Structures are given as structure tokens and as C-alpha cells.
């Protein structure tokens, strides 16, 4: 009996969610064109809806999609006026032995270094890599950068065109070129991790696979470039955050803020590894933003375990982080720490200075609402919660914000 269209669509959606980055990385390396690889993968997925409904989901769906996408590329090459120049490429793509591999080589890390080419400005490097390797949508990337979706789409398009026009090679850079790309690479990995906890329209409140992929990629970087304090700091930061994944939602799927989490559900082994890695990184005497963020996370974990959070130390760390990365989001987190140290009114004054930069950012309005409650300004707090709820894409967090508002 042929599978239902619903089952086929669900199977294809699972592959797209779990393995799009691997598929696209493999295609880009073979075809040497971001846009053509995306177009051919999309064509292959459309073909899958028809063929899988007729013949069933193949035993190796990832290999099937790669094979069909490569054949879509061959068809396009054959229509190209420069067909003769592409004979070698066609032969490589149409090699039967390589057409449907049991396992697609994990080329994502190599592609991350390729995408993070210094010819592109850093924001474009990171955005393009998130789109290609992380499998994030344009809307998700725009949200990560607090940009409009249309503007981010234009940025991605320009980056692809620049790579094509400049003849940037789709190749792993030699080690002498890694260092200049390392910060962008680490930022990409961290944003992929963060997207796992910014589920947006995803069915899962926490996309655990995305978080664990980011940790895996960071460990690969550590293997390639051992002894880098910021790489160790990033791994520590992700481990200390991911260790709390089991307590972020209650039994009913409702969001639980850090201060109310059941610490018995935290992953003690990951916390221990994160703390040890952070100690190693700090001892190298090369402080950087990921180490500082890991130290902040470690203090929050310690506060959850002991019931006493060292907010003064956290504020000092945010001061240091803001000097290195003077972004509105860092300033927002600093304002929350400031409120814990100096009171809600002082924190609100710091938040007011960010109203223009963060007017469309949900955590800004949620933080402001909480401080307004502490300051006794209940009507203003309700209005701030309304704004936060309207901007919240995650159902579990939206439910939490709604409950906080209802209590007023």
C-alpha cells in the first residue's frame, strides 16, 4: 500500500529539518554554486513528494535526495551555453559509484570556513553560513540579527553573487588562513546553537539536534585548532547552557525560567565538563567574549545550585563583555544584571536607552515588563507584556508571558 501523502510529507520534513545543512554542503562543494545547489535541492524535494508517495520512502532518503539534486544540476548544466566546459563536472556528478552514498561526508565544518571568507563582511559571512550549513531560514537568520526578513534576503543574495563574481574557491583554506576566519566560524556555531533554543515555528520547543550539532562542530574546531581559549570558551558556554535543557519545560510543556528550574534535572556531567573547560580557557590568559559569556553562565548555574546568585560579579562580567561587544543585546542583559544590583528603577533607566534599538525584540519587552512589576508600575507592565507576547514566536515562552501578565 502506498504511503499517505501526510506520512511522506512528514518524512521529507524530518529530513529537511535534520539533514538539510549536510545535503546543501555536499551539493555546494560539488556544484560550486550556492544558488544552484539550493535550487536543485528544492527541486529534488519536490520530486520526492511525488516519487515517495508512489514508491514509498527510500531506505536512504538523504542519498536519494543528493542523487536527484545532482541530476537536476546535470540537467541545468546541459542547458548551459558553456556545456563543453563542464564535461568534467558532469562526469564527477554522474559517477554511479558516488550517486547515492550510504553516508554523506560531513563537509559542514569545511564549508563554514569557506563561507567565512574575508572578502565578505562579517555579518554576510555569518548569515550565509547559517543559511547554507545551519539550514536556517531567511526569517530565522533575520531574527538572530534583529533585521527585517527582506533586508536579510537581499544581503544573502549579494553575498552569493560576490562569491561567484570574485571567483572565491569552494575549498578548505590552509591553516595560515584559519585564524582570520576563526571568530566568524565560532559566531556561526554559537548562532546555530542559539537557534536550537529559539524554536520559533518549530514543533519542538528545544531543537536538541541543532544544539548538539553546534557542540559537535565546536569540538571539531577544537580538534583542528587545539589550545584556542575562545574555542574552549564557546564549548564551555554551550555545555553549561545545554546542561539545563531537561528543566526548561515542565511536565505540561510550559516554559520554566532559570530561577524556578528543578536543578535535579540538570546534566551534572555537562556542567562539570563546562566548568573544567572554562578553567582551562581562562588560564591561557587570552580573554574573549565567549569565555566571558561562559563565566556568566557558570555563575547562573552556581546560583541555581546554591540559591545565591552573584549578581555583582555578573554585572562586572557584562561590563567587560560590553567593552568587547558593545551591542544592544549585551546592553539589555547588562541592564537586567544592573537591576538586580541597584534596583528596578535603575535597570529601567538603562532599558529606556535601548528602546529604539530593541523595539522589535521580544526579550527586551519581557525584561522591561518584569522590572516594571518590581517597580510597582502594573499598568505599564501589562502593556510591556502585551508587546512581548505579540513578538513571541515560541508557544511555550508565549504561554509563560501570558501567565505572568494574567497575574497582574
Secondary structure as UniProt FT lines:
FT   HELIX           5..31
FT   HELIX           34..55
FT   TURN            59..60
FT   HELIX           61..79
FT   TURN            81..82
FT   HELIX           83..86
FT   HELIX           87..93
FT   HELIX           96..99
FT   HELIX           108..115
FT   TURN            118..119
FT   HELIX           122..132
FT   HELIX           138..144
FT   TURN            145..146
FT   HELIX           149..166
FT   HELIX           175..177
FT   HELIX           179..196
FT   TURN            200..201
FT   HELIX           208..224
FT   TURN            226..227
FT   HELIX           229..242
FT   TURN            243..244
FT   HELIX           245..247
FT   TURN            251..252
FT   HELIX           258..260
FT   HELIX           263..265
FT   HELIX           268..283
FT   TURN            284..285
FT   HELIX           289..306
FT   HELIX           311..324
FT   HELIX           328..342
FT   HELIX           344..352
FT   TURN            353..360
FT   HELIX           362..374
FT   TURN            375..376
FT   HELIX           378..391
FT   HELIX           395..406
//
